[in-house]
């Protein structure tokens, strides 16, 4: 696991909540592969409403319950490490959107962790 501060690349993958890889949620497979690759961090965010290539709106509103809400997987690390991870997404993502953004990381550490560093 990298301790990242300063310039970095943010990789955001937009997929559907019901997308799978070998009978497991696709978002979970992406996070586990990012962890195995030693990337600095990954989080999954479930959307409450959205649409993609199909132009069909998916929502959590009660009158139009959706089984395929939008999901965003956000992974942050050094640019070279993120770019090295992209071929894994080529294998995993059949339909979705991938965005790369240059970001600056400011890392906060709790008081107890600061004392040990």
C-alpha positions in Angstrom: 0.0 0.0 0.0 1.4 3.4 -1.0 1.3 6.5 1.2 0.4 9.1 -1.3 0.7 12.8 -1.1 1.0 15.4 -3.9 0.2 14.9 -7.6 -1.8 11.8 -8.5 -4.3 10.4 -10.9 -7.9 9.7 -10.0 -9.5 6.8 -12.0 -13.3 6.8 -11.9 -15.2 3.8 -13.3 -18.9 4.2 -13.9 -20.9 0.9 -14.2 -24.2 -0.5 -13.2 -24.8 -2.0 -9.8 -26.0 -5.2 -11.4 -22.9 -5.7 -13.6 -21.1 -8.9 -12.6 -17.8 -10.7 -13.2 -17.9 -14.5 -12.8 -21.1 -14.2 -10.7 -19.7 -11.6 -8.3 -20.4 -7.9 -8.4 -18.1 -6.2 -10.9 -17.4 -3.3 -8.5 -16.1 -5.7 -5.9 -13.8 -7.4 -8.4 -12.4 -4.0 -9.5 -11.7 -3.0 -5.8 -10.1 -6.3 -5.0 -7.9 -6.1 -8.1 -6.9 -2.6 -7.2 -6.0 -3.7 -3.7 -4.0 -6.7 -5.0 -2.2 -4.3 -7.4 -1.2 -2.3 -4.3 -3.0 0.9 -5.4 -3.2 3.6 -2.7 -7.0 3.6 -2.3 -10.4 2.6 -3.8 -14.0 3.4 -2.9 -17.3 2.5 -4.3 -20.2 5.0 -4.4 -23.8 4.0 -5.2 -25.7 6.6 -7.1 -29.3 7.5 -6.4 -30.1 8.3 -10.0 -28.4 8.4 -13.4 -28.3 7.1 -16.9 -25.6 6.0 -19.3 -25.3 4.7 -22.8 -28.8 3.2 -22.8 -30.4 6.6 -22.0 -32.7 4.8 -19.5 -32.9 6.6 -16.2 -32.2 4.5 -13.1 -33.4 5.8 -9.8 -34.0 4.9 -6.2 -37.3 6.8 -6.1 -40.1 4.6 -4.7 -42.4 4.8 -7.8 -39.7 3.6 -10.2 -37.4 1.2 -8.3 -34.4 0.2 -10.2 -32.3 -2.9 -9.9 -29.4 -1.4 -11.7 -28.4 1.8 -10.0 -25.3 3.7 -11.1 -22.1 2.8 -9.3 -18.8 4.8 -9.3 -15.5 3.2 -8.3 -12.9 5.8 -7.5 -9.2 4.8 -7.3 -6.4 7.2 -6.6 -2.6 6.6 -7.0 0.4 7.8 -8.9 -0.2 8.3 -12.6 2.1 5.4 -13.7 0.5 3.0 -11.3 -3.0 3.9 -12.4 -2.1 3.6 -16.1 -0.5 0.2 -15.4 -3.9 -0.9 -13.9 -6.0 0.1 -17.0 -5.5 -3.2 -18.9 -7.3 -5.0 -16.1 -10.3 -2.7 -16.7 -10.1 -3.6 -20.4 -10.7 -7.3 -19.3 -13.4 -6.5 -16.8 -15.6 -3.7 -18.1 -17.9 -4.6 -20.9 -20.0 -1.5 -20.8 -19.2 1.6 -18.7 -17.3 4.8 -18.7 -13.7 5.4 -17.4 -12.5 8.9 -16.5 -8.9 9.9 -15.6 -8.4 13.2 -13.7 -5.1 14.8 -12.5 -5.6 15.5 -8.8 -3.5 16.6 -5.8 -3.6 14.4 -2.7 -3.5 15.9 0.8 -3.2 13.1 3.3 -4.4 13.6 6.8 -3.2 11.3 9.5 -4.9 10.8 12.9 -3.0 11.8 16.1 -2.1 8.3 17.2 -0.8 7.5 13.7 1.3 10.7 13.6 3.1 9.7 16.8 4.3 6.4 15.2 5.5 7.9 11.9 
